[in-house]
Amino acid sequence: METQGGITVQRALELPGLRAGLPEVVAGAERLNRTVRWVHAGEVPNIASLLKGGELLLTTGLGLGTRPAEQRAFVRQLADRGIAALVVELGPRFSRLPATIVDTARAAGLPLVQLHREVPFVSVTEEVHTEIVNGHYALLRQAEEVHRRCTEVLLDGGGVPQVLRILADFTANPVFLETADGQLLFAAGSESGQAGADPLQVWDGMRGQRAARESLPVGAVLVDVPGGGQGAASVRARLVLLAVASPLLPVHRMAAERAAGLLAVVLMQARQEEELAARGRGDFLTDLAEGRITAEDAPAQARVLGFKPGEGPLLPVVMRLAAELSPSGNWALLARAVLEELSSVGVPVLLGVRPVEGRVPLLLGLRSESERTAVADRVAASAGLRHAAETATAAQGLSELPWYDARRLDTDLLLWRLRDHPDLAAFVDRAIGPLRDHDRTSRPALLPTLETYLTHAGRKAETARELHLNRQTLYNRLARISELLGTDLDDPQTVLALSLALRARRLLP
């Protein structure tokens, strides 16, 4: 049995070198399954300070001391260091190990072996080390075999679930892939593991334990899936192996580390393919909006892209991205979040991206009861997407609202199309120029008062409440506005002209 990449004390005693010394286990016989990580020979009293733990210590006993107190201290220090076993060759120093040494080793749980015949320690060291190296090589071969199987399943068209299933069967335990912040992505159980163990139930239990103790369960293995970035971005995901049905061994970690490299490539490729597909859908929606796709060709392309709405109306939407999102690629995260959110409530979505233009065009089916080709015909015939795309551009400078209804922005869209025409600038200057000049040099500014007044359709009480003014102060300001503009704020034509001018001024330099 190997537990840390070495051999057991029992196996070491069965090798020819130590077997020739007629070994007798005088303490710790129940712990001969301890792992021997290395072999060390020494005769100095302070040898425990030279060890790291897991060693099989060979000695003739010269460093054990002559007094019982020295011998007890020597054995206790070795036990505290965590060596695998102490092997003492009988001879000039001891004809038989003193009871003090045997009792101390038994109390400390340290395997103690005495050799009745002389053996060359160098031969024992070479033999055990060869066995350890061979064991490591055997582990590597097992891990490489798992890696080969995972590679083959990926080349055959498999993905992350198939790789996790191979790992789960190899470890006879459940295996999970989680995001860097601990959210579950995939789970796989072992067919040969604990019967009836649902990996999702196991994950739920582990999540509760991690929340309570802020750590993984005992015996679990955690392996990072590299992301290729810097800092937090250097970890794309994590593989979690749980010791549910049987202990996890070093070979299982080796296999998981090799699988993590494959998963990193798979996840990176999946992200690239997702982005390319999203750009392809964005091109389709843009071509559809701009009339470059015919009604005859649109249904087939829509079906290939996975758009399957029901019989209800279609809703075209265009998202405008902030400048900081477009170049960095964060638009992909935003688009994915929108797609998942809409899909979760059963809304058929065809979502694309146009990162260069900073746009995410979508086409939504408002009902999803059935799938009909005729709906794709309506997609090709719809001019709504073009209108939504133009309105999304126009709406950037027209309001501070988080979203806009294209059906209610026809006036603003008209103004946006005229934004470079000199007559629009002249109109704005004639309508509200005196107020602009006033606000440059005098206080209080009157344009915000006029804008709030028109937003509330001339209702003075609501205007005063929003501006935090008493009514008399508001009346004075409105009178001053009428005086500067030479107009009557109660005249409908004047109100219309002022409203258009206030909207148009946002589009002018």
Secondary structure, 3 states (H helix, E strand, C coil): CCCCCCEEHHHHHHCHHHHCCCEEEEECHHHCCCEECEEEECCCCCHHHHCCCCEEEEECCCCCCCCHHHHHHHHHHHHHHCCCEEEEECCCCCCCCCHHHHHHHHHHCCCEEEECCCCCHHHHHHHHHHHHHHHHHHHHHHHHHHHHHHHHHHHCCCCHHHHHHHHHHHHCCCEEEEECCCCEEEEECCCCCCCCCCHHHHHHHHHHHHHHHCCCCCCCEEEEEECCCCHHHHEEEEEEECCCCCCCCHHHHHHHHHHHHHHHHHHHHHHHHHHHHHHHHHHHHHHHHCCCCCCCCHHHHHHHCCCCCCCCCEEEEEEECCCCCCCCCHHHHHHHHHHHHHHHCCCCEEECCECCCCEEEEEEECCCCCCCHHHHHHHHHCCHHHHHHHHHHHHCCCCCCCCCCHHHCHHHHHHHHCCCCHHHHHHHHHHHHHHHHHHHHCCCCCHHHHHHHHHCCCCHHHHHHHHCCCHHHHHHHHHHHHHHHCCCCCCHHHHHHHHHHHHHHHHCC
